[in-house]
């Protein structure tokens, strides 16, 4: 069976599963729509959280980043996984104990202010919309290559699938769909990695294959990769980081606190029955995430090695362009891989010299998706990878869209403008807001930035600079008041956006092609995608100063902060 037909079948089966779950798990109350009724088992919630978390950036882009940046790309592994520790220890249990539906609702209650709630909604929407752009790019890339439809048609189909299971099921439908999507994406990621590790090293465990000798040689895989890339003029793969020490630290910190501040992740911990379940969910999520994240470095290194060995075989001349393999031809059709014969010799030159390098475009987002084809794996494996990439993008897109819709319907409409509406009216408004959010995501997806993971890094920076400090101070400080919180959120978000747009421009916010290149007007050499941590410092500082200059929070708010932090002695009895 040819690849396209097999891919249609595999992807079609997964979509049928998602739609079936949507009909089975249709939300009938606002509680089911916002928090899945609050009774999801911690293991199931951990799996759904992992799928919600592992977006197109994790599945498609992260290994591509590591493949081309080597050691420097490890900031994404450290930042994204480290953020979960912060989330599990510092935020999730306390927010669950408060027992509300959304992050802006907690901020509105804690800072006794509708204005604070509105500002939190704005911060949430800015970060979530930025994040969802990357998911739209992932959906378009996967569809355009494997189903051989246009990028635009792929987006429309993806939006339609999300519309069915997210609008109908809300958080309830999304949760059970994400459990299925996790199973699909983790199989799609690890199975090809096992095959490729066996082919290159004889070791079926990719994590171990990364440090093993190549089959039939006495050369370690990473040593071989270092040799290949340095001979072509690229930086050494295993020891060189182009980010610089300070930039690496700030980038990692921005990703960590951004992780802990992303609303679509936090909201997942409102779906369990009690505080202890929130902690358990975070632990299980980290286990499920670790399976993919420990595999990613192996996938990255092996993909980079296979790419170079295919285009420029060891000991031979450069590949003749007319004799390029089928995977090369297939990805050229998408526009994500481009060759320009600069010297007219009909052969492909691929090196670090911009003047002579004839691979004028190798989009990093193709590395995971193209890797099975480059390694000549069976068609069913390639089809499974396509389904996995779509599952990763759709699962996170659904979570982000629900966070946006909930902020509009529950926090703005019900919480501010129409507090007297009935539950049925609110549920209808939630579905309308979800449909509107999907339409907005699609609009942005039709003109996507160049690089999915870069957009996602920016989204983390925005969450880090605006939402995370407000949550941390709200939980751990009784002295921060509404004036301080509002001023802090506005200051953190504003300075981050100004820095990003000043240095990148509105159409260039997602490009990391210069990742680590020092710009003379960068603040202390910190690149825009890493600036969220600096924005968070401004947020904390402004909030503290303003709070010290204004009145203390009311006594009942200070008691509420104490109650949130008190160990849940009555947890099992109250469910809070």
Secondary structure as GFF3:
##gff-version 3
##sequence-region A 1 576
A	DSSP	alpha_helix	3	24	.	.	.	ID=ss1
A	DSSP	alpha_helix	30	35	.	.	.	ID=ss2
A	DSSP	three_ten_helix	36	38	.	.	.	ID=ss3
A	DSSP	alpha_helix	42	53	.	.	.	ID=ss4
A	DSSP	alpha_helix	56	56	.	.	.	ID=ss5
A	DSSP	pi_helix	57	61	.	.	.	ID=ss6
A	DSSP	alpha_helix	62	69	.	.	.	ID=ss7
A	DSSP	three_ten_helix	70	73	.	.	.	ID=ss8
A	DSSP	alpha_helix	74	86	.	.	.	ID=ss9
A	DSSP	pi_helix	87	91	.	.	.	ID=ss10
A	DSSP	alpha_helix	92	98	.	.	.	ID=ss11
A	DSSP	alpha_helix	103	110	.	.	.	ID=ss12
A	DSSP	alpha_helix	114	142	.	.	.	ID=ss13
A	DSSP	pi_helix	143	147	.	.	.	ID=ss14
A	DSSP	alpha_helix	151	162	.	.	.	ID=ss15
A	DSSP	pi_helix	163	167	.	.	.	ID=ss16
A	DSSP	alpha_helix	168	201	.	.	.	ID=ss17
A	DSSP	alpha_helix	206	209	.	.	.	ID=ss18
A	DSSP	alpha_helix	221	231	.	.	.	ID=ss19
A	DSSP	alpha_helix	245	261	.	.	.	ID=ss20
A	DSSP	alpha_helix	263	266	.	.	.	ID=ss21
A	DSSP	three_ten_helix	267	270	.	.	.	ID=ss22
A	DSSP	alpha_helix	275	311	.	.	.	ID=ss23
A	DSSP	three_ten_helix	321	323	.	.	.	ID=ss24
A	DSSP	alpha_helix	326	334	.	.	.	ID=ss25
A	DSSP	beta_strand	337	338	.	.	.	ID=ss26
A	DSSP	beta_strand	361	362	.	.	.	ID=ss27
A	DSSP	three_ten_helix	364	366	.	.	.	ID=ss28
A	DSSP	alpha_helix	367	374	.	.	.	ID=ss29
A	DSSP	alpha_helix	379	406	.	.	.	ID=ss30
A	DSSP	pi_helix	407	417	.	.	.	ID=ss31
A	DSSP	alpha_helix	423	445	.	.	.	ID=ss32
A	DSSP	alpha_helix	452	463	.	.	.	ID=ss33
A	DSSP	pi_helix	464	468	.	.	.	ID=ss34
A	DSSP	alpha_helix	469	476	.	.	.	ID=ss35
A	DSSP	alpha_helix	482	504	.	.	.	ID=ss36
A	DSSP	three_ten_helix	523	525	.	.	.	ID=ss37
A	DSSP	three_ten_helix	528	530	.	.	.	ID=ss38
A	DSSP	alpha_helix	532	549	.	.	.	ID=ss39
A	DSSP	alpha_helix	555	565	.	.	.	ID=ss40
A	DSSP	alpha_helix	571	574	.	.	.	ID=ss41
###
